[in-house]
Amino acid sequence: MLTQRELATTLAALTFWKDEITPSGDCSARPYLKLVGMQTVQPLTVEEIDELSAKLRRLAASQ
């Protein structure tokens, strides 16, 4: 899976995304999704980001 550094960076990035990108709505997220070739994907909501972060923590703890 992910190394501890990769997990920490991913969780920090999700926190940044939640705090800085989601308040502006989809218009702020779209350029970033386009950069990764996923412009048609609906960005995660704040609640979904929290769920994903918790899921990643659980997966890391079980390994």
Predicted model as a PDB file, atoms N, CA, C, CB and O in Angstrom, pLDDT in the B-factor column:
MODEL        1                                                                  
ATOM      1  N   MET A   1       0.839  -1.184   0.000  1.00 78.00           N  
ATOM      2  CA  MET A   1       0.000   0.000   0.000  1.00 78.00           C  
ATOM      3  C   MET A   1       0.883   1.246   0.000  1.00 78.00           C  
ATOM      4  CB  MET A   1      -0.954  -0.001   1.218  1.00 78.00           C  
ATOM      5  O   MET A   1       1.803   1.345  -0.812  1.00 78.00           O  
ATOM      6  N   LEU A   2       0.626   2.176   0.876  1.00 88.00           N  
ATOM      7  CA  LEU A   2       1.388   3.422   0.946  1.00 88.00           C  
ATOM      8  C   LEU A   2       2.408   3.357   2.081  1.00 88.00           C  
ATOM      9  CB  LEU A   2       0.443   4.628   1.143  1.00 88.00           C  
ATOM     10  O   LEU A   2       2.179   2.724   3.111  1.00 88.00           O  
ATOM     11  N   THR A   3       3.526   4.021   1.866  1.00 92.00           N  
ATOM     12  CA  THR A   3       4.470   4.175   2.963  1.00 92.00           C  
ATOM     13  C   THR A   3       3.890   5.181   3.947  1.00 92.00           C  
ATOM     14  CB  THR A   3       5.874   4.629   2.448  1.00 92.00           C  
ATOM     15  O   THR A   3       2.911   5.862   3.640  1.00 92.00           O  
ATOM     16  N   GLN A   4       4.495   5.278   5.132  1.00 93.00           N  
ATOM     17  CA  GLN A   4       4.010   6.233   6.120  1.00 93.00           C  
ATOM     18  C   GLN A   4       4.137   7.670   5.614  1.00 93.00           C  
ATOM     19  CB  GLN A   4       4.774   6.069   7.431  1.00 93.00           C  
ATOM     20  O   GLN A   4       3.263   8.499   5.869  1.00 93.00           O  
ATOM     21  N   ARG A   5       5.224   7.965   4.898  1.00 95.00           N  
ATOM     22  CA  ARG A   5       5.403   9.311   4.326  1.00 95.00           C  
ATOM     23  C   ARG A   5       4.345   9.603   3.267  1.00 95.00           C  
ATOM     24  CB  ARG A   5       6.809   9.455   3.714  1.00 95.00           C  
ATOM     25  O   ARG A   5       3.792  10.702   3.216  1.00 95.00           O  
ATOM     26  N   GLU A   6       4.068   8.605   2.418  1.00 95.00           N  
ATOM     27  CA  GLU A   6       3.050   8.784   1.380  1.00 95.00           C  
ATOM     28  C   GLU A   6       1.675   9.002   2.010  1.00 95.00           C  
ATOM     29  CB  GLU A   6       3.018   7.561   0.437  1.00 95.00           C  
ATOM     30  O   GLU A   6       0.908   9.855   1.563  1.00 95.00           O  
ATOM     31  N   LEU A   7       1.371   8.225   3.048  1.00 95.00           N  
ATOM     32  CA  LEU A   7       0.091   8.376   3.735  1.00 95.00           C  
ATOM     33  C   LEU A   7      -0.014   9.751   4.380  1.00 95.00           C  
ATOM     34  CB  LEU A   7      -0.086   7.279   4.793  1.00 95.00           C  
ATOM     35  O   LEU A   7      -1.045  10.415   4.264  1.00 95.00           O  
ATOM     36  N   ALA A   8       1.041  10.181   5.055  1.00 95.00           N  
ATOM     37  CA  ALA A   8       1.033  11.500   5.696  1.00 95.00           C  
ATOM     38  C   ALA A   8       0.816  12.603   4.667  1.00 95.00           C  
ATOM     39  CB  ALA A   8       2.348  11.739   6.455  1.00 95.00           C  
ATOM     40  O   ALA A   8       0.039  13.531   4.895  1.00 95.00           O  
ATOM     41  N   THR A   9       1.506  12.499   3.533  1.00 97.00           N  
ATOM     42  CA  THR A   9       1.362  13.505   2.479  1.00 97.00           C  
ATOM     43  C   THR A   9      -0.053  13.485   1.898  1.00 97.00           C  
ATOM     44  CB  THR A   9       2.398  13.269   1.364  1.00 97.00           C  
ATOM     45  O   THR A   9      -0.643  14.537   1.654  1.00 97.00           O  
ATOM     46  N   THR A  10      -0.587  12.297   1.681  1.00 97.00           N  
ATOM     47  CA  THR A  10      -1.941  12.163   1.139  1.00 97.00           C  
ATOM     48  C   THR A  10      -2.971  12.737   2.103  1.00 97.00           C  
ATOM     49  CB  THR A  10      -2.261  10.691   0.842  1.00 97.00           C  
ATOM     50  O   THR A  10      -3.873  13.464   1.689  1.00 97.00           O  
ATOM     51  N   LEU A  11      -2.841  12.414   3.383  1.00 97.00           N  
ATOM     52  CA  LEU A  11      -3.784  12.941   4.372  1.00 97.00           C  
ATOM     53  C   LEU A  11      -3.667  14.461   4.486  1.00 97.00           C  
ATOM     54  CB  LEU A  11      -3.541  12.288   5.743  1.00 97.00           C  
ATOM     55  O   LEU A  11      -4.675  15.157   4.608  1.00 97.00           O  
ATOM     56  N   ALA A  12      -2.442  14.969   4.446  1.00 97.00           N  
ATOM     57  CA  ALA A  12      -2.253  16.428   4.482  1.00 97.00           C  
ATOM     58  C   ALA A  12      -2.867  17.078   3.247  1.00 97.00           C  
ATOM     59  CB  ALA A  12      -0.751  16.782   4.576  1.00 97.00           C  
ATOM     60  O   ALA A  12      -3.499  18.130   3.346  1.00 97.00           O  
ATOM     61  N   ALA A  13      -2.683  16.453   2.082  1.00 97.00           N  
ATOM     62  CA  ALA A  13      -3.254  16.990   0.845  1.00 97.00           C  
ATOM     63  C   ALA A  13      -4.776  16.977   0.897  1.00 97.00           C  
ATOM     64  CB  ALA A  13      -2.761  16.188  -0.367  1.00 97.00           C  
ATOM     65  O   ALA A  13      -5.420  17.919   0.435  1.00 97.00           O  
ATOM     66  N   LEU A  14      -5.353  15.922   1.453  1.00 97.00           N  
ATOM     67  CA  LEU A  14      -6.809  15.865   1.587  1.00 97.00           C  
ATOM     68  C   LEU A  14      -7.307  16.950   2.537  1.00 97.00           C  
ATOM     69  CB  LEU A  14      -7.250  14.478   2.087  1.00 97.00           C  
ATOM     70  O   LEU A  14      -8.353  17.554   2.298  1.00 97.00           O  
ATOM     71  N   THR A  15      -6.564  17.197   3.608  1.00 97.00           N  
ATOM     72  CA  THR A  15      -6.938  18.262   4.547  1.00 97.00           C  
ATOM     73  C   THR A  15      -6.872  19.619   3.860  1.00 97.00           C  
ATOM     74  CB  THR A  15      -6.018  18.248   5.787  1.00 97.00           C  
ATOM     75  O   THR A  15      -7.768  20.448   4.020  1.00 97.00           O  
ATOM     76  N   PHE A  16      -5.804  19.842   3.094  1.00 97.00           N  
ATOM     77  CA  PHE A  16      -5.682  21.103   2.349  1.00 97.00           C  
ATOM     78  C   PHE A  16      -6.841  21.249   1.369  1.00 97.00           C  
ATOM     79  CB  PHE A  16      -4.328  21.168   1.593  1.00 97.00           C  
ATOM     80  O   PHE A  16      -7.476  22.302   1.300  1.00 97.00           O  
ATOM     81  N   TRP A  17      -7.114  20.184   0.611  1.00 96.00           N  
ATOM     82  CA  TRP A  17      -8.201  20.212  -0.369  1.00 96.00           C  
ATOM     83  C   TRP A  17      -9.512  20.572   0.328  1.00 96.00           C  
ATOM     84  CB  TRP A  17      -8.327  18.843  -1.097  1.00 96.00           C  
ATOM     85  O   TRP A  17     -10.265  21.422  -0.146  1.00 96.00           O  
ATOM     86  N   LYS A  18      -9.775  19.920   1.451  1.00 96.00           N  
ATOM     87  CA  LYS A  18     -11.019  20.164   2.190  1.00 96.00           C  
ATOM     88  C   LYS A  18     -11.091  21.613   2.669  1.00 96.00           C  
ATOM     89  CB  LYS A  18     -11.131  19.202   3.390  1.00 96.00           C  
ATOM     90  O   LYS A  18     -12.136  22.255   2.557  1.00 96.00           O  
ATOM     91  N   ASP A  19      -9.986  22.125   3.201  1.00 96.00           N  
ATOM     92  CA  ASP A  19      -9.981  23.472   3.781  1.00 96.00           C  
ATOM     93  C   ASP A  19      -9.916  24.586   2.742  1.00 96.00           C  
ATOM     94  CB  ASP A  19      -8.822  23.610   4.721  1.00 96.00           C  
ATOM     95  O   ASP A  19     -10.517  25.645   2.926  1.00 96.00           O  
ATOM     96  N   GLU A  20      -9.196  24.354   1.663  1.00 95.00           N  
ATOM     97  CA  GLU A  20      -8.923  25.437   0.715  1.00 95.00           C  
ATOM     98  C   GLU A  20      -9.675  25.330  -0.612  1.00 95.00           C  
ATOM     99  CB  GLU A  20      -7.464  25.484   0.436  1.00 95.00           C  
ATOM    100  O   GLU A  20      -9.962  26.354  -1.232  1.00 95.00           O  
ATOM    101  N   ILE A  21      -9.996  24.137  -1.055  1.00 95.00           N  
ATOM    102  CA  ILE A  21     -10.610  23.972  -2.379  1.00 95.00           C  
ATOM    103  C   ILE A  21     -12.125  23.824  -2.282  1.00 95.00           C  
ATOM    104  CB  ILE A  21     -10.015  22.755  -3.091  1.00 95.00           C  
ATOM    105  O   ILE A  21     -12.853  24.500  -3.008  1.00 95.00           O  
ATOM    106  N   THR A  22     -12.613  22.953  -1.401  1.00 94.00           N  
ATOM    107  CA  THR A  22     -14.056  22.692  -1.372  1.00 94.00           C  
ATOM    108  C   THR A  22     -14.912  23.906  -1.017  1.00 94.00           C  
ATOM    109  CB  THR A  22     -14.338  21.603  -0.395  1.00 94.00           C  
ATOM    110  O   THR A  22     -16.036  23.993  -1.511  1.00 94.00           O  
ATOM    111  N   PRO A  23     -14.449  24.852  -0.188  1.00 93.00           N  
ATOM    112  CA  PRO A  23     -15.318  26.006   0.083  1.00 93.00           C  
ATOM    113  C   PRO A  23     -15.670  26.820  -1.171  1.00 93.00           C  
ATOM    114  CB  PRO A  23     -14.649  26.913   1.091  1.00 93.00           C  
ATOM    115  O   PRO A  23     -16.703  27.489  -1.200  1.00 93.00           O  
ATOM    116  N   SER A  24     -14.835  26.767  -2.187  1.00 92.00           N  
ATOM    117  CA  SER A  24     -15.086  27.517  -3.423  1.00 92.00           C  
ATOM    118  C   SER A  24     -15.962  26.759  -4.409  1.00 92.00           C  
ATOM    119  CB  SER A  24     -13.778  27.866  -4.085  1.00 92.00           C  
ATOM    120  O   SER A  24     -16.338  27.299  -5.449  1.00 92.00           O  
ATOM    121  N   GLY A  25     -16.285  25.529  -4.094  1.00 87.00           N  
ATOM    122  CA  GLY A  25     -17.115  24.736  -4.993  1.00 87.00           C  
ATOM    123  C   GLY A  25     -16.307  24.101  -6.110  1.00 87.00           C  
ATOM    124  O   GLY A  25     -15.076  24.136  -6.110  1.00 87.00           O  
ATOM    125  N   ASP A  26     -17.011  23.532  -7.042  1.00 88.00           N  
ATOM    126  CA  ASP A  26     -16.389  22.787  -8.138  1.00 88.00           C  
ATOM    127  C   ASP A  26     -15.449  23.623  -8.996  1.00 88.00           C  
ATOM    128  CB  ASP A  26     -17.450  22.202  -9.008  1.00 88.00           C  
ATOM    129  O   ASP A  26     -14.497  23.089  -9.566  1.00 88.00           O  
ATOM    130  N   CYS A  27     -15.702  24.930  -9.096  1.00 91.00           N  
ATOM    131  CA  CYS A  27     -14.895  25.759  -9.997  1.00 91.00           C  
ATOM    132  C   CYS A  27     -13.419  25.765  -9.591  1.00 91.00           C  
ATOM    133  CB  CYS A  27     -15.434  27.192 -10.017  1.00 91.00           C  
ATOM    134  O   CYS A  27     -12.549  25.845 -10.458  1.00 91.00           O  
ATOM    135  N   SER A  28     -13.126  25.683  -8.311  1.00 93.00           N  
ATOM    136  CA  SER A  28     -11.732  25.636  -7.867  1.00 93.00           C  
ATOM    137  C   SER A  28     -11.113  24.262  -8.077  1.00 93.00           C  
ATOM    138  CB  SER A  28     -11.636  26.022  -6.401  1.00 93.00           C  
ATOM    139  O   SER A  28      -9.913  24.152  -8.330  1.00 93.00           O  
ATOM    140  N   ALA A  29     -11.910  23.232  -7.975  1.00 95.00           N  
ATOM    141  CA  ALA A  29     -11.411  21.863  -8.098  1.00 95.00           C  
ATOM    142  C   ALA A  29     -11.151  21.467  -9.549  1.00 95.00           C  
ATOM    143  CB  ALA A  29     -12.398  20.897  -7.476  1.00 95.00           C  
ATOM    144  O   ALA A  29     -10.228  20.701  -9.827  1.00 95.00           O  
ATOM    145  N   ARG A  30     -11.940  21.971 -10.450  1.00 94.00           N  
ATOM    146  CA  ARG A  30     -11.867  21.543 -11.857  1.00 94.00           C  
ATOM    147  C   ARG A  30     -10.475  21.612 -12.475  1.00 94.00           C  
ATOM    148  CB  ARG A  30     -12.788  22.378 -12.672  1.00 94.00           C  
ATOM    149  O   ARG A  30     -10.077  20.649 -13.130  1.00 94.00           O  
ATOM    150  N   PRO A  31      -9.709  22.694 -12.307  1.00 95.00           N  
ATOM    151  CA  PRO A  31      -8.382  22.728 -12.930  1.00 95.00           C  
ATOM    152  C   PRO A  31      -7.455  21.623 -12.426  1.00 95.00           C  
ATOM    153  CB  PRO A  31      -7.739  24.071 -12.683  1.00 95.00           C  
ATOM    154  O   PRO A  31      -6.651  21.086 -13.189  1.00 95.00           O  
ATOM    155  N   TYR A  32      -7.567  21.289 -11.153  1.00 95.00           N  
ATOM    156  CA  TYR A  32      -6.724  20.232 -10.588  1.00 95.00           C  
ATOM    157  C   TYR A  32      -7.131  18.855 -11.106  1.00 95.00           C  
ATOM    158  CB  TYR A  32      -6.797  20.256  -9.060  1.00 95.00           C  
ATOM    159  O   TYR A  32      -6.283  18.013 -11.401  1.00 95.00           O  
ATOM    160  N   LEU A  33      -8.425  18.642 -11.209  1.00 96.00           N  
ATOM    161  CA  LEU A  33      -8.896  17.372 -11.761  1.00 96.00           C  
ATOM    162  C   LEU A  33      -8.502  17.251 -13.231  1.00 96.00           C  
ATOM    163  CB  LEU A  33     -10.426  17.247 -11.604  1.00 96.00           C  
ATOM    164  O   LEU A  33      -8.169  16.165 -13.706  1.00 96.00           O  
ATOM    165  N   LYS A  34      -8.545  18.364 -13.939  1.00 96.00           N  
ATOM    166  CA  LYS A  34      -8.127  18.359 -15.344  1.00 96.00           C  
ATOM    167  C   LYS A  34      -6.646  18.011 -15.467  1.00 96.00           C  
ATOM    168  CB  LYS A  34      -8.406  19.728 -15.995  1.00 96.00           C  
ATOM    169  O   LYS A  34      -6.258  17.275 -16.375  1.00 96.00           O  
ATOM    170  N   LEU A  35      -5.815  18.532 -14.563  1.00 97.00           N  
ATOM    171  CA  LEU A  35      -4.378  18.242 -14.592  1.00 97.00           C  
ATOM    172  C   LEU A  35      -4.080  16.748 -14.478  1.00 97.00           C  
ATOM    173  CB  LEU A  35      -3.678  18.985 -13.469  1.00 97.00           C  
ATOM    174  O   LEU A  35      -3.095  16.262 -15.034  1.00 97.00           O  
ATOM    175  N   VAL A  36      -4.928  16.031 -13.763  1.00 97.00           N  
ATOM    176  CA  VAL A  36      -4.712  14.588 -13.598  1.00 97.00           C  
ATOM    177  C   VAL A  36      -5.574  13.767 -14.566  1.00 97.00           C  
ATOM    178  CB  VAL A  36      -5.017  14.173 -12.152  1.00 97.00           C  
ATOM    179  O   VAL A  36      -5.713  12.554 -14.416  1.00 97.00           O  
ATOM    180  N   GLY A  37      -6.144  14.447 -15.551  1.00 98.00           N  
ATOM    181  CA  GLY A  37      -6.900  13.757 -16.597  1.00 98.00           C  
ATOM    182  C   GLY A  37      -8.252  13.229 -16.146  1.00 98.00           C  
ATOM    183  O   GLY A  37      -8.764  12.264 -16.714  1.00 98.00           O  
ATOM    184  N   MET A  38      -8.832  13.854 -15.127  1.00 97.00           N  
ATOM    185  CA  MET A  38     -10.115  13.384 -14.600  1.00 97.00           C  
ATOM    186  C   MET A  38     -11.118  14.522 -14.467  1.00 97.00           C  
ATOM    187  CB  MET A  38      -9.917  12.711 -13.247  1.00 97.00           C  
ATOM    188  O   MET A  38     -11.841  14.616 -13.475  1.00 97.00           O  
ATOM    189  N   GLN A  39     -11.153  15.382 -15.476  1.00 94.00           N  
ATOM    190  CA  GLN A  39     -12.006  16.562 -15.422  1.00 94.00           C  
ATOM    191  C   GLN A  39     -13.492  16.244 -15.380  1.00 94.00           C  
ATOM    192  CB  GLN A  39     -11.726  17.431 -16.594  1.00 94.00           C  
ATOM    193  O   GLN A  39     -14.282  17.106 -14.996  1.00 94.00           O  
ATOM    194  N   THR A  40     -13.896  15.051 -15.755  1.00 95.00           N  
ATOM    195  CA  THR A  40     -15.318  14.699 -15.729  1.00 95.00           C  
ATOM    196  C   THR A  40     -15.762  14.114 -14.390  1.00 95.00           C  
ATOM    197  CB  THR A  40     -15.620  13.713 -16.832  1.00 95.00           C  
ATOM    198  O   THR A  40     -16.948  13.851 -14.190  1.00 95.00           O  
ATOM    199  N   VAL A  41     -14.826  13.910 -13.483  1.00 96.00           N  
ATOM    200  CA  VAL A  41     -15.130  13.333 -12.173  1.00 96.00           C  
ATOM    201  C   VAL A  41     -15.644  14.417 -11.236  1.00 96.00           C  
ATOM    202  CB  VAL A  41     -13.882  12.645 -11.571  1.00 96.00           C  
ATOM    203  O   VAL A  41     -15.093  15.516 -11.183  1.00 96.00           O  
ATOM    204  N   GLN A  42     -16.692  14.103 -10.505  1.00 95.00           N  
ATOM    205  CA  GLN A  42     -17.242  15.033  -9.519  1.00 95.00           C  
ATOM    206  C   GLN A  42     -16.325  15.059  -8.296  1.00 95.00           C  
ATOM    207  CB  GLN A  42     -18.698  14.629  -9.114  1.00 95.00           C  
ATOM    208  O   GLN A  42     -16.025  13.998  -7.748  1.00 95.00           O  
ATOM    209  N   PRO A  43     -15.870  16.231  -7.850  1.00 95.00           N  
ATOM    210  CA  PRO A  43     -14.998  16.305  -6.674  1.00 95.00           C  
ATOM    211  C   PRO A  43     -15.708  15.807  -5.415  1.00 95.00           C  
ATOM    212  CB  PRO A  43     -14.515  17.742  -6.465  1.00 95.00           C  
ATOM    213  O   PRO A  43     -16.932  15.881  -5.305  1.00 95.00           O  
ATOM    214  N   LEU A  44     -14.926  15.305  -4.481  1.00 95.00           N  
ATOM    215  CA  LEU A  44     -15.484  14.838  -3.219  1.00 95.00           C  
ATOM    216  C   LEU A  44     -15.988  16.012  -2.384  1.00 95.00           C  
ATOM    217  CB  LEU A  44     -14.437  14.037  -2.434  1.00 95.00           C  
ATOM    218  O   LEU A  44     -15.452  17.119  -2.446  1.00 95.00           O  
ATOM    219  N   THR A  45     -17.022  15.743  -1.611  1.00 94.00           N  
ATOM    220  CA  THR A  45     -17.527  16.731  -0.659  1.00 94.00           C  
ATOM    221  C   THR A  45     -16.658  16.687   0.598  1.00 94.00           C  
ATOM    222  CB  THR A  45     -19.032  16.463  -0.310  1.00 94.00           C  
ATOM    223  O   THR A  45     -15.818  15.799   0.745  1.00 94.00           O  
ATOM    224  N   VAL A  46     -16.860  17.633   1.489  1.00 95.00           N  
ATOM    225  CA  VAL A  46     -16.127  17.656   2.756  1.00 95.00           C  
ATOM    226  C   VAL A  46     -16.364  16.358   3.525  1.00 95.00           C  
ATOM    227  CB  VAL A  46     -16.553  18.874   3.611  1.00 95.00           C  
ATOM    228  O   VAL A  46     -15.427  15.778   4.074  1.00 95.00           O  
ATOM    229  N   GLU A  47     -17.595  15.912   3.562  1.00 96.00           N  
ATOM    230  CA  GLU A  47     -17.925  14.679   4.274  1.00 96.00           C  
ATOM    231  C   GLU A  47     -17.234  13.473   3.630  1.00 96.00           C  
ATOM    232  CB  GLU A  47     -19.448  14.467   4.298  1.00 96.00           C  
ATOM    233  O   GLU A  47     -16.733  12.596   4.333  1.00 96.00           O  
ATOM    234  N   GLU A  48     -17.208  13.431   2.315  1.00 97.00           N  
ATOM    235  CA  GLU A  48     -16.552  12.325   1.619  1.00 97.00           C  
ATOM    236  C   GLU A  48     -15.038  12.341   1.831  1.00 97.00           C  
ATOM    237  CB  GLU A  48     -16.867  12.384   0.127  1.00 97.00           C  
ATOM    238  O   GLU A  48     -14.408  11.286   1.912  1.00 97.00           O  
ATOM    239  N   ILE A  49     -14.461  13.529   1.921  1.00 97.00           N  
ATOM    240  CA  ILE A  49     -13.031  13.640   2.208  1.00 97.00           C  
ATOM    241  C   ILE A  49     -12.738  13.108   3.608  1.00 97.00           C  
ATOM    242  CB  ILE A  49     -12.556  15.110   2.076  1.00 97.00           C  
ATOM    243  O   ILE A  49     -11.751  12.401   3.812  1.00 97.00           O  
ATOM    244  N   ASP A  50     -13.583  13.441   4.560  1.00 97.00           N  
ATOM    245  CA  ASP A  50     -13.417  12.922   5.917  1.00 97.00           C  
ATOM    246  C   ASP A  50     -13.512  11.397   5.938  1.00 97.00           C  
ATOM    247  CB  ASP A  50     -14.470  13.529   6.854  1.00 97.00           C  
ATOM    248  O   ASP A  50     -12.730  10.733   6.618  1.00 97.00           O  
ATOM    249  N   GLU A  51     -14.463  10.849   5.197  1.00 98.00           N  
ATOM    250  CA  GLU A  51     -14.619   9.392   5.116  1.00 98.00           C  
ATOM    251  C   GLU A  51     -13.396   8.744   4.474  1.00 98.00           C  
ATOM    252  CB  GLU A  51     -15.884   9.033   4.320  1.00 98.00           C  
ATOM    253  O   GLU A  51     -12.918   7.713   4.947  1.00 98.00           O  
ATOM    254  N   LEU A  52     -12.897   9.338   3.411  1.00 97.00           N  
ATOM    255  CA  LEU A  52     -11.715   8.796   2.740  1.00 97.00           C  
ATOM    256  C   LEU A  52     -10.499   8.848   3.652  1.00 97.00           C  
ATOM    257  CB  LEU A  52     -11.433   9.563   1.445  1.00 97.00           C  
ATOM    258  O   LEU A  52      -9.725   7.891   3.702  1.00 97.00           O  
ATOM    259  N   SER A  53     -10.319   9.937   4.367  1.00 97.00           N  
ATOM    260  CA  SER A  53      -9.197  10.056   5.299  1.00 97.00           C  
ATOM    261  C   SER A  53      -9.272   8.981   6.377  1.00 97.00           C  
ATOM    262  CB  SER A  53      -9.177  11.450   5.942  1.00 97.00           C  
ATOM    263  O   SER A  53      -8.265   8.358   6.713  1.00 97.00           O  
ATOM    264  N   ALA A  54     -10.458   8.770   6.912  1.00 97.00           N  
ATOM    265  CA  ALA A  54     -10.641   7.731   7.937  1.00 97.00           C  
ATOM    266  C   ALA A  54     -10.364   6.346   7.355  1.00 97.00           C  
ATOM    267  CB  ALA A  54     -12.075   7.786   8.517  1.00 97.00           C  
ATOM    268  O   ALA A  54      -9.749   5.505   8.010  1.00 97.00           O  
ATOM    269  N   LYS A  55     -10.814   6.114   6.140  1.00 96.00           N  
ATOM    270  CA  LYS A  55     -10.574   4.824   5.473  1.00 96.00           C  
ATOM    271  C   LYS A  55      -9.081   4.579   5.281  1.00 96.00           C  
ATOM    272  CB  LYS A  55     -11.294   4.778   4.110  1.00 96.00           C  
ATOM    273  O   LYS A  55      -8.593   3.475   5.524  1.00 96.00           O  
ATOM    274  N   LEU A  56      -8.364   5.597   4.849  1.00 96.00           N  
ATOM    275  CA  LEU A  56      -6.907   5.462   4.655  1.00 96.00           C  
ATOM    276  C   LEU A  56      -6.204   5.177   5.977  1.00 96.00           C  
ATOM    277  CB  LEU A  56      -6.322   6.740   4.017  1.00 96.00           C  
ATOM    278  O   LEU A  56      -5.281   4.364   6.027  1.00 96.00           O  
ATOM    279  N   ARG A  57      -6.629   5.835   7.034  1.00 94.00           N  
ATOM    280  CA  ARG A  57      -6.038   5.588   8.365  1.00 94.00           C  
ATOM    281  C   ARG A  57      -6.295   4.158   8.813  1.00 94.00           C  
ATOM    282  CB  ARG A  57      -6.609   6.574   9.407  1.00 94.00           C  
ATOM    283  O   ARG A  57      -5.398   3.496   9.337  1.00 94.00           O  
ATOM    284  N   ARG A  58      -7.532   3.674   8.605  1.00 94.00           N  
ATOM    285  CA  ARG A  58      -7.865   2.290   8.996  1.00 94.00           C  
ATOM    286  C   ARG A  58      -7.039   1.290   8.200  1.00 94.00           C  
ATOM    287  CB  ARG A  58      -9.371   2.011   8.787  1.00 94.00           C  
ATOM    288  O   ARG A  58      -6.527   0.321   8.759  1.00 94.00           O  
ATOM    289  N   LEU A  59      -6.910   1.521   6.910  1.00 89.00           N  
ATOM    290  CA  LEU A  59      -6.119   0.610   6.072  1.00 89.00           C  
ATOM    291  C   LEU A  59      -4.670   0.577   6.526  1.00 89.00           C  
ATOM    292  CB  LEU A  59      -6.197   1.029   4.596  1.00 89.00           C  
ATOM    293  O   LEU A  59      -4.060  -0.490   6.583  1.00 89.00           O  
ATOM    294  N   ALA A  60      -4.119   1.733   6.849  1.00 88.00           N  
ATOM    295  CA  ALA A  60      -2.731   1.796   7.293  1.00 88.00           C  
ATOM    296  C   ALA A  60      -2.555   1.088   8.638  1.00 88.00           C  
ATOM    297  CB  ALA A  60      -2.271   3.258   7.398  1.00 88.00           C  
ATOM    298  O   ALA A  60      -1.547   0.419   8.867  1.00 88.00           O  
ATOM    299  N   ALA A  61      -3.531   1.237   9.514  1.00 90.00           N  
ATOM    300  CA  ALA A  61      -3.453   0.619  10.842  1.00 90.00           C  
ATOM    301  C   ALA A  61      -3.558  -0.900  10.773  1.00 90.00           C  
ATOM    302  CB  ALA A  61      -4.553   1.167  11.741  1.00 90.00           C  
ATOM    303  O   ALA A  61      -3.032  -1.605  11.635  1.00 90.00           O  
ATOM    304  N   SER A  62      -4.241  -1.402   9.741  1.00 88.00           N  
ATOM    305  CA  SER A  62      -4.440  -2.860   9.634  1.00 88.00           C  
ATOM    306  C   SER A  62      -3.255  -3.565   8.980  1.00 88.00           C  
ATOM    307  CB  SER A  62      -5.706  -3.158   8.836  1.00 88.00           C  
ATOM    308  O   SER A  62      -3.245  -4.793   8.895  1.00 88.00           O  
ATOM    309  N   GLN A  63      -2.280  -2.833   8.529  1.00 80.00           N  
ATOM    310  CA  GLN A  63      -1.129  -3.452   7.870  1.00 80.00           C  
ATOM    311  C   GLN A  63       0.041  -3.603   8.793  1.00 80.00           C  
ATOM    312  CB  GLN A  63      -0.718  -2.655   6.676  1.00 80.00           C  
ATOM    313  O   GLN A  63       1.087  -4.109   8.386  1.00 80.00           O  
TER     314      GLN A  63                                                      
ENDMDL                                                                          
END                                                                             
